[in-house]
Amino acid sequence: MGNPLIIAIDGPAASGKSTVARRVARKLECVFVNSGEMYRAFTWWTLHNQVDPNDTVAVVKLLEETQFTCGEEDLVGYVEVQGRRLTEEEMKNDAVNSSVSAIAAIAEVRARLVAEQRAFAAESSLVMEGRDIGTVVFPDTPYKFFIDASPEIRAARRSAEGIEDSIEARDLADSMRTASPLKVATDAMVIDSSFMGVDEVVDLVVDAIQWKSTPNVTS
């Protein structure tokens, strides 16, 4: 597949989309981008600057003063905030977990980070996962997938990662926000991963991409 690819993989928290997206990217030799890390990085930066995540005016002011740098290392994308590349622990600590939905619901934040995500895609083929990739960030890509799982299974997966935030509250916040809510793109392939192995889901996604990218041959 020689043409640049933009593959959108959406889904709720702990649906398995990150693991699937990372493995699909590896198989297709594309850059893997976790869009949620951008929101988590800015959430950490907001808290680091002692700005209340619920104070929209203050958050937007900080956003206007913040520089983001996106790059990739070994086909894995990363984001720096004010030249600082955060660790996994910093982006997934309890304070960030409890505040990221409030930050992500701010329209100005989403508009800025969507622009950063689109600029990243101009550089190379990528697999980007998130909540609004197929609906807002790259609505024109033909390669859209929505990975889901039951709330019980997702809560168990979250707990196994050592994260105890509420799946129900997170789902409600992400689905009800005004700016780019979590929803299924009308032309996305929906996959319920509740009782599927990761490799099984990855193969399903890769097969669908290869089928969509194969030109129709008529005799």
Secondary structure, 3 states (H helix, E strand, C coil): CCCCCEEEEECCCCCCHHHHHHHHHHHHCCEEEEHHHHHHHHHHHHHHCCCCCCCHHHHHHHHHCCCEEEEEECCEEEEEECCEECCHHHHCCHHHHHHHHHHHCCHHHHHHHHHHHHHHHCCCCEEEEECCHHHHHCCCCCEEEEEECCHHHHHHHHHHCCCCCCHHHHHHHHHHCCCCCCCCCCCCEEEECCCCCHHHHHHHHHHHHHHHHCCCCCC
